[in-house]
Amino acid sequence: MGEGKDFLDRYAIAQDATLPAPKIDIGAMRRYRLARRREQMQKTDVPLCVLTNPVSMRHATDFRNYQLFQPRIPIAYLFVPVEGPVLLSDCPFEKELVEG
């Protein structure tokens, strides 16, 4: 038990230390994810991908406003075609998507 504590003490960061936020190009990340998904769809001859899982939707489009306490009850559908626009449909957050 003491050995584990010694290990943690050696690698602990001081409480007052702050790490700089990483520089992440969110737009580039979103474009990469969509391109990667479409690339895999083309390889497997899948013309359209319909996502209902909130984790998959977040990964594909960075859609964050999903009621995570109801992941088994789809309230939103994300349509990702191999080409063309991505569509989020049948969603109570439609107003938020249009406005922001």
C-alpha positions in Angstrom: 0.0 0.0 0.0 2.8 2.4 0.8 4.5 1.7 -2.5 1.5 2.9 -4.4 1.4 6.1 -2.4 5.1 6.7 -3.0 4.5 6.3 -6.8 1.6 8.8 -6.8 3.6 11.3 -4.7 6.5 11.2 -7.2 4.2 12.0 -10.1 1.7 14.3 -8.5 1.3 17.8 -9.9 1.3 20.6 -7.4 -2.2 21.9 -6.6 -1.4 25.4 -7.8 0.2 24.2 -11.1 -1.8 24.9 -14.2 -1.4 23.4 -17.6 -2.0 25.4 -20.7 -5.0 24.4 -22.7 -4.1 22.5 -25.8 -4.5 24.3 -29.1 -7.1 22.3 -31.0 -8.6 23.3 -34.3 -12.2 22.2 -33.8 -13.2 22.9 -37.4 -10.3 20.7 -38.7 -11.2 18.0 -36.3 -14.9 18.0 -37.4 -13.9 17.9 -41.1 -11.5 15.0 -40.5 -14.1 13.0 -38.6 -16.7 13.5 -41.3 -14.3 12.7 -44.1 -13.1 9.6 -42.3 -16.6 8.3 -41.7 -17.5 8.9 -45.4 -14.3 7.2 -46.5 -15.3 4.1 -44.6 -18.8 4.3 -45.9 -17.4 4.3 -49.5 -15.1 1.4 -48.8 -18.1 -0.7 -47.6 -20.6 0.5 -50.2 -22.8 2.2 -47.6 -24.7 5.1 -49.2 -26.2 6.5 -46.0 -25.5 6.3 -42.3 -28.2 7.0 -39.8 -27.0 7.6 -36.3 -29.2 7.7 -33.2 -26.6 7.1 -30.4 -25.7 10.4 -28.7 -22.0 9.4 -28.5 -21.8 8.6 -32.2 -23.7 11.8 -33.1 -21.2 13.8 -31.0 -18.3 12.2 -32.6 -19.6 12.7 -36.1 -20.8 16.3 -35.8 -19.9 17.6 -32.3 -23.6 17.8 -31.5 -23.6 18.4 -27.8 -27.2 19.2 -26.8 -28.5 15.7 -26.3 -30.4 14.3 -23.3 -27.8 11.8 -22.2 -30.2 10.3 -19.6 -32.3 8.9 -22.5 -29.7 7.4 -24.8 -31.9 4.3 -25.5 -34.8 6.4 -26.7 -33.8 8.0 -29.9 -35.2 11.6 -30.1 -32.8 12.7 -32.8 -31.6 11.2 -36.0 -28.4 12.1 -37.8 -28.3 11.3 -41.5 -24.8 11.2 -43.0 -24.7 10.5 -46.8 -21.6 9.6 -48.6 -21.9 12.9 -50.4 -23.9 16.0 -49.7 -25.1 17.8 -46.5 -25.5 16.1 -43.1 -29.0 16.3 -41.7 -30.1 16.3 -38.1 -33.9 15.6 -38.0 -36.8 15.0 -35.7 -35.1 16.8 -32.8 -36.4 19.0 -30.0 -33.3 21.1 -30.4 -34.0 22.1 -34.0 -34.5 25.7 -33.0 -31.1 25.8 -31.3 -29.5 24.4 -34.4 -31.0 26.9 -36.7 -30.1 29.8 -34.4 -26.7 28.8 -33.4 
